[in-house]
Amino acid sequence: MRMSQRGFSLIELVIVVVILGIIGAIAVPRLSRGAEGAKDSALVADLAALRNAIDLYTTEHEGTRPTVAKIADQLTLYTDISGNTSATKTGAYIYGPYIRSIPPLPVGANRGNTGIAAVDGTGVGWIYDETTGTIVANASETDASGKAYNTY
């Protein structure tokens, strides 16, 4: 009687190693871009939150947009119909707050800045156009696909 040996042949082991190599070649580049992809996603989410806050402010203030000079306070504090701000809700200050805090810019050379202004400057993370109500990242760098952050 002949007993059969159990185990893997050399060919089977080589095939498994090749398959693992292919999986590794696909997975490693995707995993290494994880942090950058997360920053890109954070930028998209922060812009959505800021744009929604500006839209809601504009709606509740009869079409008047937040001003460049006071946008951070107008979005994070209570406001009256004229856009004046108060830290507490009272009879006149019944609108807002629209966002808890201004998020720091998650990408680019100005990363971490929370300031909002009409033009680039010290501490400015976001560029706001009062006439149109648009807000963009104060970052001219591009993401992995070549799209400029200030065009998101």
C-alpha positions in Angstrom: 0.0 0.0 0.0 1.1 3.4 -0.8 0.5 6.3 1.6 -0.1 9.6 0.1 1.8 12.6 1.4 -0.1 15.6 2.3 1.3 19.1 1.7 1.7 21.8 -0.8 3.8 21.5 -3.9 6.4 24.0 -4.9 4.1 25.3 -7.7 1.2 25.9 -5.4 3.4 27.9 -3.0 4.8 30.0 -5.9 1.3 30.8 -7.0 0.2 31.9 -3.5 3.3 34.2 -3.2 2.6 35.7 -6.6 -1.1 36.4 -5.7 0.0 38.0 -2.4 2.5 40.1 -4.3 -0.2 41.3 -6.7 -2.5 42.2 -3.8 0.3 44.0 -2.1 1.1 46.0 -5.2 -2.5 47.2 -5.4 -3.1 47.8 -1.7 0.1 49.6 -0.7 -0.2 52.7 -2.9 -3.9 53.1 -1.9 -3.1 52.9 1.8 -0.1 55.3 1.5 -2.4 58.0 0.1 -4.9 57.5 3.0 -3.8 60.6 4.9 -4.0 62.9 1.9 -7.4 61.4 0.9 -8.6 62.1 4.4 -7.5 65.7 4.2 -9.2 66.1 0.9 -12.4 64.7 2.4 -12.1 67.0 5.4 -11.8 70.0 3.1 -15.0 69.0 1.2 -16.9 68.5 4.5 -15.7 71.8 6.0 -16.6 73.7 2.8 -20.1 72.1 2.8 -20.6 73.1 6.5 -19.4 76.7 5.9 -21.5 77.1 2.7 -24.6 75.7 4.4 -24.1 78.1 7.4 -23.8 81.0 5.0 -26.9 80.0 3.1 -28.9 79.6 6.2 -27.7 83.0 7.5 -28.7 84.6 4.2 -32.1 83.0 4.3 -32.9 84.1 7.9 -31.6 87.6 7.3 -33.8 88.3 4.3 -31.2 87.8 1.6 -28.4 89.7 3.4 -25.1 87.8 3.5 -22.6 87.8 6.3 -20.1 90.6 6.0 -16.4 89.9 5.4 -15.5 91.9 8.5 -17.8 90.0 10.9 -18.5 86.6 9.2 -16.9 84.5 11.9 -19.0 86.1 14.7 -22.1 86.2 12.5 -21.9 82.4 11.9 -20.9 81.4 15.4 -22.9 83.7 17.7 -26.5 84.8 17.9 -27.6 87.6 15.6 -30.4 90.1 15.2 -32.0 90.8 11.8 -29.4 93.5 11.0 -26.5 91.1 11.6 -25.3 92.5 14.9 -24.0 89.7 17.2 -24.5 88.6 20.8 -23.0 85.7 22.8 -26.4 85.1 24.4 -29.8 84.6 22.9 -32.2 87.4 23.8 -35.4 88.9 22.4 -33.6 90.6 19.5 -30.8 88.1 19.0 -32.8 85.1 17.9 -30.9 83.9 14.8 -28.1 81.4 14.8 -25.5 80.3 15.7 -25.1 78.5 12.3 -21.9 76.7 13.0 -20.1 75.9 16.3 -16.7 77.1 15.2 -14.8 78.0 12.1 -13.0 74.8 11.0 -9.2 75.1 10.5 -8.1 74.7 6.9 -7.0 71.0 6.6 -4.7 71.3 3.5 -2.0 73.4 1.9 0.5 75.9 3.2 -2.2 77.7 5.3 -3.3 74.5 7.0 -4.6 75.1 10.5 -5.7 78.7 9.9 -9.3 79.5 10.7 -9.4 83.2 9.6 -11.9 84.2 6.9 -11.1 87.2 4.7 -11.6 88.6 1.3 -7.9 88.1 0.3 -4.9 86.1 1.5 -3.2 87.3 4.6 -1.7 86.1 7.9 -3.9 83.5 9.6 -6.4 83.3 6.7 -7.6 79.8 6.0 -10.8 80.7 4.0 -11.4 83.3 1.2 -15.0 84.7 1.3 -16.7 86.8 -1.3 -19.4 88.8 0.3 -21.0 89.9 -2.9 -21.7 86.3 -4.1 -21.6 84.5 -0.8 -18.9 82.0 -2.0 -16.2 80.7 0.2 -13.2 78.7 -0.9 -10.0 77.3 0.6 -7.0 79.7 0.9 -4.8 77.1 -0.8 -3.5 77.2 -4.3 -1.9 73.7 -4.0 -3.5 70.7 -5.8 -4.7 67.4 -4.7 -3.4 64.0 -6.0 -5.6 64.3 -9.1 -4.3 67.8 -10.0 -7.4 69.7 -8.9 -6.6 73.0 -7.0 -7.9 73.1 -3.5 -9.2 76.6 -4.0 -11.6 75.3 -6.7 -13.4 72.7 -4.6 
